[in-house]
Amino acid sequence: MPAPFNPARRLAVNALVRVRRGDAFAATALDEGLSKARLEPRDAGLATHLVYGVLRHHFTLTAALAPLLRGKTPDKAMALLLAGAFEKLILGTPPHAVVNEYVSLAKAELGKLSGLANAVLRRVEAPEVTPETEFNLPAWLVSEFEGGYGEQAEAVMRDFLTPAPLWLWTTDSGARALEDEGALLEPGVGDVLKVVLGGSLRASKAWREGGVQPINPASYAVTELLGDVKGRRVLDLAGGSGVKAAMLTARGARVTSLDVDARKHKAAEENFKRLNLQGEFRQADLRTPPDVPPADLVLLDAPCTGTGTLRAHPEIKLRLTPTSIAELAELQRHMLESAATVTSPGGTLVYSVCSVTDAEGPAVVRDFLRHHADFESVGAHLTVPSVQDDFGARTLAVNGIDGFYTAKLRRL
């Protein structure tokens, strides 16, 4: 006998429990849940929409639920109430359907607490509008966005509440293969297109034959700051899984990618093989200068808070604190010092972070230039819309583009 509720909702609730506890990121929790549940595509889409929707609108939903709850609500009960409130208040699912589905789910998952679900979901209403509930960010992070984007901050914060599109770098043959399999390709930025798939990306011919690579236009634009890289040696510092290294190699660069986590090199090497590329991957703790010869072109894409990627990773805003920003900014300063040591005289050093906070962007570059008379800022003229300052540029994170801060420095 089929369950009296859609199993997608149970999967979403269980994934939310893990994410809100800090046990997993949303993508990981969903992937693991979906691989076990084997839902129909429509139901898998619902589970995904519920998880990301709850996380994007978390401040609105918690504010709506707060007056109806007393004491500490168990994790699973809270996740269930958040999902139900999201459907009722944000998606506009008919209230009776929300109550019926989630009370049935609560009876299976929560036992006696099913009465709580019934009472709360019948009464929950939209909360008072505040900056936190309007933009679904903590107040201190709203201030960061306003400081970085000025009058354009509201557009950025609202855009971060929308689903992230699929951006793909494509070869000509990759684009044709996608279209042959029913994908819709829309103009993007240069070689990075916005794509609506007709099926699974990893099952596509374009993926198997190395004709596509997921990458946000803002991330791709960072690599373009290095200019014409054909035939030139590039150091890719804190390269992670090697996506930027792959894009540089595809343009003809000879890339050496360094990262402290050697496990990421395996993923990078596998991706390079898929893309029919060759690269060099080395382990290095970039808090100290790496043991590599200096290069004319150096890219440091430093570890950061990821505040520019909240559209795709909304759980970040639930875990982030001003203290964690300060800690990462200190790490970024050490890594930029290390990057400077392997930049040849006359060479170019590009610093980037996928964050929009002042402490991780202009403050790091400003402090670096204050102590390095042998470097100068030459302006970060990006191929995506951006907001310039005295040290670099913040990408304008609207229309699906991530928020990056980047600076282009020249060693004298």
Stockholm file with secondary structure:
# STOCKHOLM 1.0

chainA/1-412         MPAPFNPARRLAVNALVRVRRGDAFAATALDEGLSKARLEPRDAGLATHLVYGVLRHHFTLTAALAPLLRGKTPDKAMALLLAGAFEKLILGTPPHAVVNEYVSLAKAELGKLSGLANAVLRRVEAPEVTPETEFNLPAWLVSEFEGGYGEQAEAVMRDFLTPAPLWLWTTDSGARALEDEGALLEPGVGDVLKVVLGGSLRASKAWREGGVQPINPASYAVTELLGDVKGRRVLDLAGGSGVKAAMLTARGARVTSLDVDARKHKAAEENFKRLNLQGEFRQADLRTPPDVPPADLVLLDAPCTGTGTLRAHPEIKLRLTPTSIAELAELQRHMLESAATVTSPGGTLVYSVCSVTDAEGPAVVRDFLRHHADFESVGAHLTVPSVQDDFGARTLAVNGIDGFYTAKLRRL
#=GR chainA/1-412 SS CCCSSCHHHHHHHHHHHHHHHTSSCHHHHHHHHHHHHCCCHHHHHHHHHHHHHHHHTHHHHHHHHGGGCCSCCCHHHHHHHHHHHIIIIIICCCHHHHHHHHHHHHHHHTGGGHHHHHHHHHHCCCCCCCHHHHHTSCHHHHHHHHHHHGGGHHHHHHHTTSCCCEEEEECHHHHHHHHHTTCEEEEEETTEEEEECSSCSTTSHHHHTTCEEECCHHHHHHHHTTCCCTTCEEEEETCTTCHHHHHHHHTTCEEEEEESCHHHHHHHHHHHHHTTCCCEEEECCTTSCCSSCCEEEEEEECCCCCGGGTTTCTTHHHHCCHHHHHHHHHHHHHHHHHHHHTEEEEEEEEEEESCCCTTTTHHHHHHHHHHCTTEEECCCCCSSCEEECSSCEEECCCTTCCCCEEEEEEEC
#=GC SS_cons         CCCSSCHHHHHHHHHHHHHHHTSSCHHHHHHHHHHHHCCCHHHHHHHHHHHHHHHHTHHHHHHHHGGGCCSCCCHHHHHHHHHHHIIIIIICCCHHHHHHHHHHHHHHHTGGGHHHHHHHHHHCCCCCCCHHHHHTSCHHHHHHHHHHHGGGHHHHHHHTTSCCCEEEEECHHHHHHHHHTTCEEEEEETTEEEEECSSCSTTSHHHHTTCEEECCHHHHHHHHTTCCCTTCEEEEETCTTCHHHHHHHHTTCEEEEEESCHHHHHHHHHHHHHTTCCCEEEECCTTSCCSSCCEEEEEEECCCCCGGGTTTCTTHHHHCCHHHHHHHHHHHHHHHHHHHHTEEEEEEEEEEESCCCTTTTHHHHHHHHHHCTTEEECCCCCSSCEEECSSCEEECCCTTCCCCEEEEEEEC
//
